[in-house]
Each structure stands twice: as C-alpha cells, then as structure tokens.
Amino acid sequence: MIKNPYLNSKDYTLLNVKLGKVYLFDNYVITEFNEGVDINFDNFNEVTEIIKKQFDDKPFGFIANRLNSYSINLTDASEFNSNFPNLKAYAIVVYNSLTQRVFEIENHFFKFNRQAFKSIEQAIEWVEDTLHKK
C-alpha cells in the first residue's frame, strides 16, 4: 500500500490484479507489481483493460512504483508502445542502483516519455506537470 499523506488525500481506486496492485487516479495510474513477476504483453492484459476503460483516449500518466524487483519482457516493448498512444508520461520510482540501471536499459526499447525518480512525490509532480503542459 502506498503510505503517503499526499496520495491519501486524493481520491483513488485500488485494484488487486494478478501482477500486483493498481491505483487509479483521475489522470494517472500507479502500479506496485509483485516481487519476481515477469511482465509480458499477455499477462499485462488485465492492466491494459483497466487502463483503457479508465482513460479511453484521454492523455494519462503511468507511475511504476518499483518497491519490488520484477522483470519486463523487452521483446514485447513494441506492443506496449503501440497499445498506449495516449500515454504522455511514464515515471518510475527507483529504490536502488540496480533498478536505475534496468530503467536505463528499458529506455532503449520503450518510446514513452520516461523519467526516473527517487520518490513517489517527485514522480507524481512530474506526471501531473507533464499532463498539464499538453
């Protein structure tokens, strides 16, 4: 659970999915995926449906709060890129240098506007600012 007074003052919906937790806010989503999962386009389907239902064609942000270690199948990057054309800001919250290095590798595969942050507050601020600059 996100333990953050700033977030707890905002309205959100928490959904528990196979991959972990999805927090839905008005114009962005925060995910906290489970330790050790291997994310590919097929098993991300449940999250894809939630995102498409929540945001439709509206611009949105995605924040990956990487509290746990998990992998993303980079061979599926093109499918992720093409399925979320309205994703305008992708933030990752890193808690160690390994996660930071993984993020840098992922940047070679994903075409989203991506930034890494050391706190959830910084990530939210950047996503909100980016979405308001449309």
ABEGO torsion letter per residue (X at the ends): XBBBAAAAABBBBBBBBAAEBBBBBAABBBBBBBBGBBBBAAAAAAAAAAAAAAAEABBBBBBBBBABBBBBBAAAAAAAAAABAABABBBBBBABAAAAAAAAAAAAABABBBBBBABAAAAAAAAAAAAAAX
